[in-house]
Amino acid sequence: VSVVESGGGLVEPGGSLTLTCKCSGVPFDEYHASWHRQTPGKERELVAFITGDGNNARIVDAVKGRFTISRDNDRDLVSLEMNSLKPEDTAVYYCKSQGMSSNTEFWGQGTQVTVSS
């Protein structure tokens, strides 16, 4: 199983980035997907979640209205579109795939997002 994030980088406040996660080696539509983020000294926190079929999604309040999660099960991809970025969005962003009928979960290695002028 391979979970690989991409799309991180440096962006100015108010800018946009789209993170992409490729999950290979599992039947992707049988796995829920989520994005999490972590800053030094803090616990990893959930940012957005989407069900295996893509019909239901949840965005945490801190980023609601600015971030959107989506998935393409034909390409085994889950994306996080981030708009109106703020310095406090700076973190390492991680993708997770979690089995719908099991406790199996797989994490990516993370991608750094830095929001700074």
Secondary structure, 3 states (H helix, E strand, C coil): CEEEEECCEEECCCCCEEEEEEEECCCHHHEEEEEEEECCCCCCEEEEEECCCCCCEEECHHHCCCEEEEEECCCCEEEEEECCCCHHHCEEEEEEEEECCCCCEEECCCEEEEECC
